[in-house]
Amino acid sequence: MKCPFCKEDRDKVLDSRSSDGGRVIRRRRQCLECRKRFTTYEKIGESFKLYVVKKDNSRVPYDRGKIVEGLRKACYKRPVSAEQIQRIADKVEEMIFQSFDKEVSSAFIGDSVMKRLRRIDKVAYIRFASVYRDFRDAGELIQEVSEAIADTEPPAQLMLFEE
C-alpha cells in the first residue's frame, strides 16, 4: 500500500476492523518512512453479480451509488449529515446481501430506504417517497404527508407539560 503523503510503499497495519457485515475491512496504517498514519478500506470482491428487478421487470446491476444519490437528493438542504446517509445505505445494503443472492426488487430497496429515512427526517422521507412511489395525483401525496405527520411524536418540551 502506498502512503498517500510520501508515496512510499512500506507501512505497518496498526488496527484492522470488519464492517458492513464483514464485507469491508478498515485498516489503520502507519508509513514506516514518514511516520504519518492513514486509513484504508478493503472491499471483498464479489464472485457474482446482484441484479435489481425494476418495476417494469427489467434487470440492472446493483449499484450502491444509486441509493446514496437518491438519499442525497432527498436530504438536500435538510439537517441530515453525510454520515447518516452513509449509515442508511450501509444498513440497506447489509439487508440486501443478507436476504438476496442473485436478484432483489427495487421495491424492497425503496421500502427499506424509506423506513429508515422516515425516522430521521420527515421532509426528506416525503421527498424520497414522492419520487419512489410515483404518486398518481396530489391526493396520494397528501395522504402520505398526513400519515407522516400523524407518526410524529411531540417535542420533548411539550411532553413535560402534558404529563
Protein Blocks (a to p, Z undefined) as FASTA:
>chain_A
ZZfklopabdcdfbdcdeehhpaccdddddfklopacddddddddfbdcddddfkopacd
ddfklmmmmmmmmmgoiacdfklmmmmmmmmmmmmmmmpmkbccfklmmmmmmmmmmmmo
mklmmmmmmmmnopabfklmmmmmmmmmmmpccdfklmmmmZZ
